[in-house]
Amino acid sequence: QAQLVASGGGLVQPGGPLRLSCEGSGLILSDYAMGWYRQAAGKGRELVVMETNAGRMDSADIAKGRFTIARDNGKSIVYLQMKSLKPENTGMYYCGGRPRWSNDESWGRGNQVTVSS
């Protein structure tokens, strides 16, 4: 059974960078579409950026030009590199993975990212 463990959240000042990591186990990462999602307080979970197993990417407007998803299939790790962070990027960040043969999504535990001075 696929398991995802995310790490790297914390407090960062506006304009700063932060990298989140998501390590997978029980799966072959190259078979999975992987994505990062954000849930702000009192709101639903929304896509930040995702990459299919074929390398096609999709991202929210708020992420374009500032957030990058990258994967290391050999290490089964997916990264979310964020730069020029803004207070509105604050939220709980989740990594999610979906195999190419199913719509069943596996989720990692949320990581809180707080952008504040």
N, C-alpha and C positions, 0 to 999 in steps of 0.2 A: 504494500500500500504506500502510495506516494506521501511523503511528508516534507513540509517546507518550514524552515526556521529562519526568520528574518532578524536582523540585528542592525545596529548603527544609528538608531534614533537619538534624539537629545535636543538640547537647547542651542540655538545658533542665532547670531546677530543678523539683522537685515543686511542683505548684500553678501552674506557669507555662503560658503559651499558646505555640502554635506553629502556623504555617500552612504546609502543603505545597501545591505547585502542580504541575499536570500539563498540559503543552501538547501539543496534538495537531497533527499535520500529515498531509496525504494523506487527510483525511476531512472529512466534514461533521458536526460534533460533535452537532448536533441529531438526527442519525440513530442515535446511539449511547447505549446504557445505559453509564453510567460508574460505577466504584466504586473504593474504596480498600480495600486488604487489608494485613494485618499478618502477618509471619512472625517469631515469636520464635526464639531460638537453639534448634536441635534440634527444632523443632516444624514443623507444616505451615502453609501459608498459610491464613488465615481472613479472612472478610469483616469489615470494620469498618463501612462504610456505602456504600450504592450508591443511584443514582437512575436510573430508566429514562428513555428518551427522552421518555416521556409525563409525566414528573414524579413518578412513584410512587417512594417511598423505602423502603428497608429498612436496618436497622442492627442491629448486635450490641448486646446488653444493656450491654456495657461502654462503648459509645459514646453511648448514649441520654442526652440532656441535656447532653452535654459536647462532642460532635464533630458538626460540621455539614459537609455537602457542598454545594457551590455551583458553578454553572457559568456561564461567559460564552460562549455559543455564538458570538457575533460574533468573539471573540478565540480561540476554540478552546482555552479553558483551563478546567480543573476544579480546584477548591480543596478542601482538607480543612482546616477550621479546628478546631483542638483547643484546649480550655481545661481548666484544673484537672487538668493532667496528673499521672499517677501512675507510680511506677516500673514497675508491671506493664504500662504502655503501651509500654514499651521494645520495639523490634524494627525489622525492616526493613519499610518501608512501600512498597507497590507500587500504582500506579494501573493499572486495567484497563478496557478498553473493548470492547463487543460491539455490532455493528450489529443493527438491529431485524430484519434478514432472515437472520441467521445465528447459530449458537452459537459461532462462532470468536472467541476472545478475543485481543485485542492487549494486550501488557504493556509498561509502561515499566520502566526500570531502577529497582531498589530504592533507597530512600533510608533511611539509618539514622537512627532517632530514639532517643536515649538520655535517659531521665528519671532524673536522679541529682543529689544534692547534693554 
